[in-house]
Amino acid sequence: MKKIRVLIAKPGLDGHDRGVKVVSRGLRDAGMEVVYLGLRLTPEQIVHSAIQEDVDVVGLDCLSGAHMALFPKTVNLLREKGGKDMLVVAGGIIPEKDIPALKEAGIAGIFGPGTPIDKIVSFIKDKVGG
């Protein structure tokens, strides 16, 4: 069976990466192939890499408060550039009031601090298969 390919990235100027590294390792340990791009990326860089890597899932993480600008922009670019079938999930410090707008913008799942890895894994497997 084909492994689920996940690209994880941190758009914007957020420099906190401990949580996203834990999630990346957890997804890898669950049998997924994980490409972690790192910190301080533009939506354009993330989308370019997602298309080149032909991933099934794009995971975005933001703790800086810029999620309402960066996440929808990344989803829109992804759809424009041919990644319309890619599942987009997000994590970080996301206020409850922002979740409906982010889901409407195309973020399929939002996982805050403390979310068990198995919940993220199950969500991805349910949506992508595997």
C-alpha positions in Angstrom: 0.0 0.0 0.0 1.2 3.5 -0.8 2.4 5.6 2.1 0.5 8.8 2.8 2.8 11.7 1.9 2.6 14.8 4.2 4.3 18.1 3.8 4.6 20.1 7.0 5.6 23.8 7.0 5.5 27.0 9.1 4.5 30.0 7.0 5.3 33.5 8.2 7.8 34.8 10.7 6.9 32.4 13.5 10.1 30.8 15.0 8.6 28.3 17.3 8.9 24.8 16.0 8.9 22.4 18.9 5.3 21.3 18.5 5.5 20.9 14.7 8.5 18.7 15.0 6.7 16.5 17.5 3.7 16.2 15.1 6.1 15.5 12.2 7.7 12.6 14.1 4.4 11.3 15.2 3.1 11.2 11.7 6.3 9.5 10.5 6.0 7.0 13.4 2.5 6.2 12.2 3.8 5.1 8.9 3.5 8.3 6.9 6.2 9.9 4.7 6.8 13.3 6.1 8.6 16.2 4.4 9.3 19.0 7.0 10.2 22.2 5.2 11.0 24.3 8.3 10.4 27.8 9.5 9.7 31.2 8.0 8.3 30.2 4.6 6.1 32.0 2.2 2.9 30.5 1.0 4.5 30.4 -2.5 7.4 28.3 -1.2 5.1 25.9 0.6 2.9 25.5 -2.5 5.8 25.0 -4.8 7.2 22.3 -2.6 3.9 20.6 -2.1 3.3 20.3 -5.9 6.9 19.2 -6.5 6.8 16.6 -3.8 3.3 15.4 -4.9 2.0 15.1 -1.4 -1.4 14.0 -0.2 -1.5 16.4 2.8 -0.2 19.9 3.5 0.1 20.7 7.2 0.5 24.3 8.3 1.5 25.5 11.7 1.3 29.0 13.1 1.7 30.4 16.6 2.3 34.1 15.6 -1.4 35.0 15.0 -1.0 35.4 11.2 -3.0 32.3 10.4 -6.0 34.3 9.1 -3.8 35.8 6.3 -1.3 33.0 5.7 -3.5 29.8 5.8 -6.2 31.0 3.3 -3.5 32.4 1.0 -1.7 29.1 1.0 -4.9 27.1 0.2 -5.8 29.5 -2.6 -2.4 29.2 -4.2 -2.4 25.5 -3.8 -5.7 25.2 -5.6 -4.5 27.6 -8.4 -1.3 25.6 -8.9 -2.9 22.2 -9.3 -3.1 20.9 -5.7 -6.9 20.9 -5.5 -6.9 17.3 -4.3 -4.5 17.9 -1.4 -5.9 17.8 2.1 -4.9 20.9 4.1 -4.7 20.7 7.9 -3.5 23.2 10.4 -2.2 23.6 13.9 -1.0 26.1 16.3 -2.7 28.8 18.4 -6.0 29.2 16.6 -8.8 31.0 18.5 -12.1 29.2 18.4 -13.7 32.2 16.6 -11.3 31.9 13.7 -12.0 28.2 13.0 -15.2 28.5 10.9 -13.6 31.0 8.5 -10.5 28.8 8.2 -12.6 25.8 7.4 -14.6 27.8 4.9 -11.2 28.8 3.3 -10.3 25.2 2.8 -8.6 24.0 6.0 -10.1 20.5 6.5 -8.9 20.0 10.1 -7.5 22.3 12.8 -5.5 20.8 15.7 -4.5 22.9 18.7 -1.8 22.4 21.3 -2.2 19.2 23.2 -4.1 17.3 20.4 -3.1 13.7 20.7 -1.1 12.5 17.7 -3.4 9.5 17.2 -6.3 11.9 16.6 -4.3 13.7 13.9 -3.3 10.4 12.3 -6.9 9.1 12.3 -8.2 12.3 10.8 -5.7 12.2 7.9 -6.2 8.5 7.3 -10.0 8.9 7.3 -9.8 11.8 4.7 -6.9 10.4 2.5 -7.3 6.7 3.0 -4.6 4.4 4.3 
